Amino acid sequence: MAKIIESTPRRMVLQSGSTTLTLDKDAGKAILQRKLMFWSLKPLEMALADVSEIALDAGVDRASGIEVCNTMLVSRAGAAWALSAADKKDAEATGAAIRDFLGLKA
């Protein structure tokens, strides 16, 4: 489940499992930090101006039949970052919070 760690008018930090997404208006960047087991992977950066859409990605896990949902940050170039969610309602709430922070329309 994605939870908001910090929320100010200039900065928002969300965490989902071992993934942290930082949206920083002062720096003009979105930074995605991930961990794999015990190792921190190289952070990914995207200019906030390049974020074109916040989308919901839903699919069904074939093995368990459980619906898997992610909140997606999509860039103008087509790159996408996924922030996992507990369920569809959580993904929608996270997406709405990010859209409000960035001033994007649904």
Secondary structure, 3 states (H helix, E strand, C coil): CCEEEEECCCEEEEEECCEEEEEECCCCEEEEECEECCEECCCEEEEHHHEEEEEEEEEECCCCCCEEEEEEEEECCCCEEEEEECCHHHHHHHHHHHHHHHCCCC
